[in-house]
Amino acid sequence: MEKEFELGCERTVIYRLRSSGEDAVGFLLQEGIYRLRWGEGVLIGRYESDRIGWRILRETRFGEKESGTIAGDGEIRSPGLFEGGALGWLEKDGTVMRGGLIFAEEEVGRVEGPEAEAAAAALLLIFLPEEEEASREMKRRG
């Protein structure tokens, strides 16, 4: 989906930390969440402000689905993943941490730009779960 971007708009870049280093996996721009694919941005969702922070919405085959929220204090929560709850948080330096009831505390990436809170939430609520599901699928296929 092509979209015209306003001049002067700054992207917020999402980086995924891996054992081999870090990779840019996506970015936020003008309330859209984009996955980087072959150097181009592919729209996969959007984010919007609400009374407590940001809501993260993922485009699906059947419409839009809320993936979760990030509050003003930096805590990222999911309404349904693993029956809901805290998934992690954003540090002041842009580091994204995963940790909560189910996950051990670990650094999973970082974000850089004006919409850091929404980008951190997108990393934990969209990018990581989809990457982990793809990895499980590859193992199943052998």
Backbone as JSON Lines, residues from 0, in Angstrom:
{"i":0,"aa":"M","n":[0.84,-1.18,0.0],"ca":[0.0,0.0,0.0],"c":[0.89,1.24,0.0]}
{"i":1,"aa":"E","n":[0.81,2.02,-1.04],"ca":[1.58,3.26,-1.15],"c":[0.91,4.34,-0.32]}
{"i":2,"aa":"K","n":[1.72,5.17,0.3],"ca":[1.18,6.27,1.08],"c":[2.11,7.46,0.94]}
{"i":3,"aa":"E","n":[1.53,8.62,0.73],"ca":[2.31,9.85,0.66],"c":[2.61,10.31,2.07]}
{"i":4,"aa":"F","n":[3.87,10.63,2.35],"ca":[4.26,11.1,3.67],"c":[4.51,12.59,3.64]}
{"i":5,"aa":"E","n":[4.1,13.26,4.69],"ca":[4.34,14.69,4.79],"c":[5.83,14.95,4.96]}
{"i":6,"aa":"L","n":[6.31,16.0,4.32],"ca":[7.71,16.38,4.47],"c":[7.95,16.8,5.91]}
{"i":7,"aa":"G","n":[9.11,16.5,6.43],"ca":[9.46,16.89,7.78],"c":[9.04,15.9,8.85]}
{"i":8,"aa":"C","n":[8.31,14.85,8.48],"ca":[7.91,13.85,9.46],"c":[9.11,12.95,9.76]}
{"i":9,"aa":"E","n":[9.32,12.71,11.03],"ca":[10.45,11.89,11.44],"c":[9.99,10.48,11.78]}
{"i":10,"aa":"R","n":[10.7,9.5,11.27],"ca":[10.41,8.1,11.58],"c":[10.92,7.75,12.97]}
{"i":11,"aa":"T","n":[10.25,6.8,13.59],"ca":[10.75,6.18,14.81],"c":[11.13,4.76,14.41]}
{"i":12,"aa":"V","n":[12.42,4.44,14.49],"ca":[12.94,3.16,14.01],"c":[12.92,2.13,15.14]}
{"i":13,"aa":"I","n":[12.55,0.9,14.77],"ca":[12.49,-0.24,15.71],"c":[13.63,-1.19,15.37]}
{"i":14,"aa":"Y","n":[14.49,-1.47,16.36],"ca":[15.61,-2.38,16.19],"c":[15.39,-3.63,17.03]}
{"i":15,"aa":"R","n":[15.7,-4.8,16.46],"ca":[15.59,-6.08,17.16],"c":[17.0,-6.52,17.52]}
{"i":16,"aa":"L","n":[17.23,-6.83,18.79],"ca":[18.53,-7.32,19.25],"c":[18.61,-8.82,19.01]}
{"i":17,"aa":"R","n":[19.7,-9.26,18.38],"ca":[19.94,-10.68,18.11],"c":[21.36,-11.02,18.57]}
{"i":18,"aa":"S","n":[21.68,-12.28,18.61],"ca":[23.03,-12.68,19.02],"c":[24.09,-12.14,18.06]}
{"i":19,"aa":"S","n":[23.7,-11.9,16.8],"ca":[24.63,-11.39,15.8],"c":[24.7,-9.86,15.78]}
{"i":20,"aa":"G","n":[23.92,-9.19,16.61],"ca":[23.88,-7.73,16.63],"c":[22.45,-7.26,16.59]}
{"i":21,"aa":"E","n":[22.25,-6.05,16.09],"ca":[20.88,-5.56,16.0],"c":[20.5,-5.29,14.55]}
{"i":22,"aa":"D","n":[19.23,-5.49,14.26],"ca":[18.69,-5.27,12.92],"c":[17.5,-4.34,13.02]}
{"i":23,"aa":"A","n":[17.4,-3.4,12.08],"ca":[16.19,-2.58,11.97],"c":[15.1,-3.48,11.39]}
{"i":24,"aa":"V","n":[13.98,-3.61,12.09],"ca":[12.89,-4.48,11.64],"c":[11.67,-3.71,11.2]}
{"i":25,"aa":"G","n":[11.57,-2.43,11.6],"ca":[10.4,-1.66,11.22],"c":[10.52,-0.22,11.66]}
{"i":26,"aa":"F","n":[9.45,0.52,11.42],"ca":[9.42,1.92,11.84],"c":[7.98,2.4,11.98]}
{"i":27,"aa":"L","n":[7.83,3.5,12.69],"ca":[6.55,4.17,12.84],"c":[6.64,5.51,12.12]}
{"i":28,"aa":"L","n":[5.56,5.87,11.44],"ca":[5.5,7.14,10.74],"c":[4.05,7.52,10.54]}
{"i":29,"aa":"Q","n":[3.68,8.71,10.97],"ca":[2.32,9.24,10.8],"c":[1.24,8.24,11.22]}
{"i":30,"aa":"E","n":[1.37,7.71,12.42],"ca":[0.42,6.78,13.04],"c":[0.34,5.42,12.36]}
{"i":31,"aa":"G","n":[1.28,5.11,11.46],"ca":[1.34,3.8,10.83],"c":[2.51,3.0,11.37]}
{"i":32,"aa":"I","n":[2.33,1.67,11.46],"ca":[3.4,0.75,11.86],"c":[3.82,0.01,10.59]}
{"i":33,"aa":"Y","n":[5.11,0.07,10.27],"ca":[5.63,-0.51,9.04],"c":[6.69,-1.56,9.34]}
{"i":34,"aa":"R","n":[6.62,-2.68,8.64],"ca":[7.66,-3.71,8.69],"c":[8.63,-3.41,7.55]}
{"i":35,"aa":"L","n":[9.92,-3.49,7.83],"ca":[10.93,-3.33,6.77],"c":[11.05,-4.64,6.02]}
{"i":36,"aa":"R","n":[10.85,-4.58,4.72],"ca":[10.99,-5.75,3.87],"c":[11.73,-5.31,2.63]}
{"i":37,"aa":"W","n":[12.95,-5.81,2.43],"ca":[13.81,-5.46,1.3],"c":[14.02,-3.95,1.22]}
{"i":38,"aa":"G","n":[14.18,-3.32,2.38],"ca":[14.45,-1.9,2.44],"c":[13.24,-0.99,2.3]}
{"i":39,"aa":"E","n":[12.07,-1.56,2.09],"ca":[10.84,-0.78,1.93],"c":[9.93,-1.01,3.14]}
{"i":40,"aa":"G","n":[9.12,-0.01,3.44],"ca":[8.16,-0.13,4.53],"c":[6.84,-0.69,4.05]}
{"i":41,"aa":"V","n":[6.37,-1.77,4.71],"ca":[5.08,-2.38,4.41],"c":[4.17,-2.12,5.61]}
{"i":42,"aa":"L","n":[3.04,-1.46,5.37],"ca":[2.11,-1.12,6.44],"c":[1.51,-2.38,7.03]}
{"i":43,"aa":"I","n":[1.66,-2.56,8.37],"ca":[1.11,-3.74,9.04],"c":[0.16,-3.38,10.17]}
{"i":44,"aa":"G","n":[0.06,-2.12,10.51],"ca":[-0.83,-1.73,11.6],"c":[-0.76,-0.24,11.84]}
{"i":45,"aa":"R","n":[-1.32,0.17,12.96],"ca":[-1.3,1.58,13.32],"c":[-1.29,1.72,14.83]}
{"i":46,"aa":"Y","n":[-1.05,2.93,15.28],"ca":[-1.09,3.23,16.71],"c":[-1.88,4.5,16.9]}
{"i":47,"aa":"E","n":[-2.54,4.58,18.05],"ca":[-3.32,5.77,18.35],"c":[-3.24,6.08,19.83]}
{"i":48,"aa":"S","n":[-3.33,7.36,20.12],"ca":[-3.29,7.82,21.5],"c":[-4.62,7.52,22.18]}
{"i":49,"aa":"D","n":[-4.56,7.15,23.44],"ca":[-5.79,7.02,24.23],"c":[-5.56,7.69,25.58]}
{"i":50,"aa":"R","n":[-6.47,7.54,26.5],"ca":[-6.4,8.28,27.77],"c":[-5.22,7.89,28.65]}
{"i":51,"aa":"I","n":[-4.65,6.7,28.47],"ca":[-3.54,6.28,29.34],"c":[-2.2,6.17,28.61]}
{"i":52,"aa":"G","n":[-2.18,6.25,27.3],"ca":[-0.94,6.11,26.55],"c":[-1.22,5.89,25.09]}
{"i":53,"aa":"W","n":[-0.82,4.72,24.59],"ca":[-0.98,4.37,23.18],"c":[-1.64,3.01,23.03]}
{"i":54,"aa":"R","n":[-2.48,2.87,22.03],"ca":[-3.07,1.58,21.64],"c":[-2.37,1.13,20.37]}
{"i":55,"aa":"I","n":[-2.05,-0.16,20.29],"ca":[-1.39,-0.74,19.12],"c":[-2.4,-1.64,18.42]}
{"i":56,"aa":"L","n":[-2.6,-1.38,17.14],"ca":[-3.59,-2.13,16.35],"c":[-2.91,-2.79,15.17]}
{"i":57,"aa":"R","n":[-3.19,-4.07,14.97],"ca":[-2.56,-4.88,13.9],"c":[-3.57,-5.15,12.81]}
{"i":58,"aa":"E","n":[-3.17,-4.92,11.57],"ca":[-4.02,-5.28,10.43],"c":[-3.99,-6.79,10.29]}
{"i":59,"aa":"T","n":[-5.16,-7.39,10.09],"ca":[-5.25,-8.83,9.84],"c":[-6.05,-9.04,8.57]}
{"i":60,"aa":"R","n":[-6.14,-10.25,8.16],"ca":[-6.9,-10.6,6.97],"c":[-8.37,-10.21,7.12]}
{"i":61,"aa":"F","n":[-8.86,-10.22,8.35],"ca":[-10.28,-9.98,8.61],"c":[-10.56,-8.6,9.18]}
{"i":62,"aa":"G","n":[-9.59,-7.71,9.19],"ca":[-9.79,-6.36,9.72],"c":[-8.69,-6.0,10.7]}
{"i":63,"aa":"E","n":[-9.02,-5.13,11.6],"ca":[-8.05,-4.62,12.57],"c":[-8.27,-5.26,13.93]}
{"i":64,"aa":"K","n":[-7.18,-5.55,14.65],"ca":[-7.25,-6.17,15.96],"c":[-6.34,-5.42,16.93]}
{"i":65,"aa":"E","n":[-6.85,-5.1,18.12],"ca":[-6.01,-4.45,19.12],"c":[-5.03,-5.47,19.69]}
{"i":66,"aa":"S","n":[-3.74,-5.13,19.63],"ca":[-2.71,-6.03,20.15],"c":[-2.36,-5.72,21.59]}
{"i":67,"aa":"G","n":[-2.51,-4.46,22.01],"ca":[-2.18,-4.1,23.38],"c":[-1.98,-2.6,23.53]}
{"i":68,"aa":"T","n":[-1.42,-2.23,24.68],"ca":[-1.25,-0.81,25.01],"c":[0.1,-0.58,25.68]}
{"i":69,"aa":"I","n":[0.48,0.69,25.7],"ca":[1.61,1.11,26.52],"c":[1.14,2.32,27.31]}
{"i":70,"aa":"A","n":[1.35,2.26,28.61],"ca":[0.92,3.33,29.5],"c":[2.0,4.41,29.58]}
{"i":71,"aa":"G","n":[1.65,5.53,30.17],"ca":[2.57,6.64,30.33],"c":[3.83,6.29,31.11]}
{"i":72,"aa":"D","n":[3.75,5.27,31.95],"ca":[4.92,4.86,32.74],"c":[5.85,3.92,31.97]}
{"i":73,"aa":"G","n":[5.5,3.59,30.71],"ca":[6.35,2.74,29.88],"c":[6.0,1.27,29.94]}
{"i":74,"aa":"E","n":[5.01,0.86,30.74],"ca":[4.65,-0.55,30.83],"c":[3.8,-0.97,29.64]}
{"i":75,"aa":"I","n":[4.18,-2.07,29.01],"ca":[3.49,-2.59,27.83],"c":[2.65,-3.78,28.27]}
{"i":76,"aa":"R","n":[1.36,-3.71,27.91],"ca":[0.4,-4.74,28.33],"c":[-0.35,-5.29,27.13]}
{"i":77,"aa":"S","n":[-0.69,-6.56,27.22],"ca":[-1.48,-7.22,26.2],"c":[-2.82,-7.6,26.79]}
{"i":78,"aa":"P","n":[-3.91,-7.39,26.05],"ca":[-5.21,-7.78,26.57],"c":[-5.48,-9.27,26.43]}
{"i":79,"aa":"G","n":[-4.77,-9.97,25.55],"ca":[-5.11,-11.36,25.31],"c":[-3.95,-12.32,25.23]}
{"i":80,"aa":"L","n":[-2.79,-11.86,24.84],"ca":[-1.64,-12.73,24.7],"c":[-1.33,-13.38,26.05]}
{"i":81,"aa":"F","n":[-1.32,-14.7,26.09],"ca":[-1.1,-15.43,27.34],"c":[-2.05,-14.95,28.44]}
{"i":82,"aa":"E","n":[-3.32,-14.75,28.05],"ca":[-4.37,-14.3,28.96],"c":[-4.14,-12.89,29.48]}
{"i":83,"aa":"G","n":[-3.39,-12.1,28.77],"ca":[-3.21,-10.7,29.11],"c":[-2.18,-10.47,30.18]}
{"i":84,"aa":"G","n":[-1.81,-9.21,30.34],"ca":[-0.88,-8.84,31.38],"c":[0.33,-8.1,30.85]}
{"i":85,"aa":"A","n":[1.24,-7.81,31.76],"ca":[2.44,-7.06,31.42],"c":[3.42,-7.92,30.61]}
{"i":86,"aa":"L","n":[3.94,-7.34,29.52],"ca":[4.91,-8.04,28.69],"c":[6.31,-7.47,28.81]}
{"i":87,"aa":"G","n":[6.4,-6.2,29.21],"ca":[7.7,-5.57,29.3],"c":[7.56,-4.07,29.45]}
{"i":88,"aa":"W","n":[8.66,-3.36,29.16],"ca":[8.66,-1.92,29.35],"c":[9.73,-1.27,28.51]}
{"i":89,"aa":"L","n":[9.64,0.06,28.42],"ca":[10.6,0.88,27.71],"c":[11.45,1.62,28.72]}
{"i":90,"aa":"E","n":[12.78,1.47,28.59],"ca":[13.71,2.22,29.44],"c":[13.86,3.64,28.87]}
{"i":91,"aa":"K","n":[14.31,4.57,29.69],"ca":[14.46,5.97,29.27],"c":[15.44,6.15,28.11]}
{"i":92,"aa":"D","n":[16.43,5.25,27.98],"ca":[17.42,5.38,26.9],"c":[16.96,4.74,25.58]}
{"i":93,"aa":"G","n":[15.71,4.23,25.53],"ca":[15.18,3.62,24.31],"c":[15.3,2.11,24.27]}
{"i":94,"aa":"T","n":[15.9,1.51,25.3],"ca":[16.02,0.06,25.36],"c":[14.66,-0.55,25.66]}
{"i":95,"aa":"V","n":[14.32,-1.62,24.94],"ca":[13.05,-2.31,25.16],"c":[13.35,-3.61,25.9]}
{"i":96,"aa":"M","n":[12.69,-3.77,27.04],"ca":[12.89,-4.95,27.89],"c":[11.63,-5.81,27.85]}
{"i":97,"aa":"R","n":[11.83,-7.12,27.76],"ca":[10.71,-8.06,27.89],"c":[10.83,-8.68,29.26]}
{"i":98,"aa":"G","n":[9.73,-8.78,29.94],"ca":[9.72,-9.39,31.26],"c":[8.34,-9.26,31.86]}
{"i":99,"aa":"G","n":[8.01,-10.19,32.68],"ca":[6.69,-10.18,33.3],"c":[6.47,-11.51,33.97]}
{"i":100,"aa":"L","n":[5.22,-11.84,34.16],"ca":[4.84,-13.07,34.84],"c":[5.37,-14.3,34.1]}
{"i":101,"aa":"I","n":[5.3,-14.28,32.76],"ca":[5.66,-15.46,31.98],"c":[7.1,-15.43,31.47]}
{"i":102,"aa":"F","n":[7.6,-14.24,31.15],"ca":[8.92,-14.11,30.54],"c":[9.98,-13.73,31.56]}
{"i":103,"aa":"A","n":[11.18,-14.28,31.37],"ca":[12.33,-13.81,32.14],"c":[12.71,-12.43,31.61]}
{"i":104,"aa":"E","n":[13.31,-11.61,32.45],"ca":[13.7,-10.27,32.04],"c":[14.86,-10.34,31.05]}
{"i":105,"aa":"E","n":[14.67,-9.69,29.88],"ca":[15.74,-9.66,28.88],"c":[15.58,-8.45,27.97]}
{"i":106,"aa":"E","n":[16.7,-7.94,27.48],"ca":[16.7,-6.86,26.51],"c":[16.43,-7.46,25.14]}
{"i":107,"aa":"V","n":[15.42,-6.93,24.43],"ca":[15.04,-7.51,23.14],"c":[15.24,-6.55,21.97]}
{"i":108,"aa":"G","n":[15.54,-5.3,22.26],"ca":[15.74,-4.35,21.17],"c":[15.81,-2.93,21.7]}
{"i":109,"aa":"R","n":[15.71,-2.01,20.75],"ca":[15.68,-0.59,21.13],"c":[14.89,0.17,20.08]}
{"i":110,"aa":"V","n":[14.5,1.37,20.45],"ca":[13.77,2.24,19.53],"c":[14.43,3.6,19.53]}
{"i":111,"aa":"E","n":[14.28,4.31,18.41],"ca":[14.93,5.61,18.26],"c":[14.01,6.52,17.46]}
{"i":112,"aa":"G","n":[13.56,7.6,18.08],"ca":[12.72,8.56,17.39],"c":[11.67,9.16,18.31]}
{"i":113,"aa":"P","n":[10.8,10.0,17.75],"ca":[9.85,10.75,18.58],"c":[8.71,9.93,19.18]}
{"i":114,"aa":"E","n":[8.36,8.8,18.61],"ca":[7.25,7.98,19.12],"c":[7.79,6.7,19.76]}
{"i":115,"aa":"A","n":[8.76,6.85,20.67],"ca":[9.45,5.7,21.26],"c":[8.5,4.76,22.0]}
{"i":116,"aa":"E","n":[7.53,5.3,22.72],"ca":[6.62,4.45,23.49],"c":[5.82,3.53,22.58]}
{"i":117,"aa":"A","n":[5.22,4.1,21.53],"ca":[4.43,3.29,20.6],"c":[5.31,2.28,19.87]}
{"i":118,"aa":"A","n":[6.54,2.66,19.52],"ca":[7.46,1.75,18.82],"c":[7.86,0.58,19.71]}
{"i":119,"aa":"A","n":[8.12,0.85,20.99],"ca":[8.46,-0.23,21.93],"c":[7.3,-1.21,22.06]}
{"i":120,"aa":"A","n":[6.09,-0.67,22.14],"ca":[4.91,-1.54,22.24],"c":[4.76,-2.37,20.96]}
{"i":121,"aa":"A","n":[4.98,-1.78,19.8],"ca":[4.89,-2.52,18.54],"c":[5.91,-3.65,18.49]}
{"i":122,"aa":"L","n":[7.11,-3.42,19.0],"ca":[8.13,-4.46,19.03],"c":[7.67,-5.65,19.86]}
{"i":123,"aa":"L","n":[7.17,-5.39,21.06],"ca":[6.75,-6.48,21.96],"c":[5.41,-7.11,21.57]}
{"i":124,"aa":"L","n":[4.52,-6.34,20.99],"ca":[3.17,-6.84,20.72],"c":[2.98,-7.39,19.31]}
{"i":125,"aa":"I","n":[3.8,-6.95,18.35],"ca":[3.63,-7.41,16.97],"c":[4.88,-8.11,16.46]}
{"i":126,"aa":"F","n":[6.01,-7.42,16.45],"ca":[7.22,-7.94,15.81],"c":[7.74,-9.22,16.48]}
{"i":127,"aa":"L","n":[7.91,-9.21,17.8],"ca":[8.45,-10.4,18.48],"c":[7.52,-11.61,18.38]}
{"i":128,"aa":"P","n":[6.22,-11.47,18.69],"ca":[5.35,-12.66,18.57],"c":[5.32,-13.24,17.16]}
{"i":129,"aa":"E","n":[5.32,-12.39,16.15],"ca":[5.29,-12.91,14.78],"c":[6.61,-13.59,14.41]}
{"i":130,"aa":"E","n":[7.72,-13.05,14.88],"ca":[9.02,-13.67,14.63],"c":[9.1,-15.04,15.33]}
{"i":131,"aa":"E","n":[8.61,-15.11,16.55],"ca":[8.65,-16.36,17.29],"c":[7.71,-17.4,16.68]}
{"i":132,"aa":"E","n":[6.56,-16.98,16.17],"ca":[5.64,-17.9,15.5],"c":[6.26,-18.42,14.21]}
{"i":133,"aa":"A","n":[6.93,-17.57,13.46],"ca":[7.59,-18.01,12.22],"c":[8.69,-19.01,12.54]}
{"i":134,"aa":"S","n":[9.42,-18.79,13.63],"ca":[10.47,-19.72,14.04],"c":[9.89,-21.08,14.42]}
{"i":135,"aa":"R","n":[8.79,-21.08,15.17],"ca":[8.13,-22.34,15.53],"c":[7.64,-23.08,14.3]}
{"i":136,"aa":"E","n":[7.1,-22.34,13.35],"ca":[6.6,-22.94,12.1],"c":[7.74,-23.58,11.3]}
{"i":137,"aa":"M","n":[8.89,-22.91,11.25],"ca":[10.05,-23.48,10.54],"c":[10.51,-24.78,11.2]}
{"i":138,"aa":"K","n":[10.49,-24.82,12.54],"ca":[10.9,-26.03,13.26],"c":[9.93,-27.17,13.0]}
{"i":139,"aa":"R","n":[8.63,-26.86,12.95],"ca":[7.62,-27.89,12.68],"c":[7.81,-28.49,11.29]}
{"i":140,"aa":"R","n":[8.16,-27.66,10.35],"ca":[8.32,-28.11,8.97],"c":[9.63,-28.85,8.75]}
{"i":141,"aa":"G","n":[10.52,-28.71,9.74],"ca":[11.7,-29.48,9.78],"c":[12.87,-29.13,9.0]}
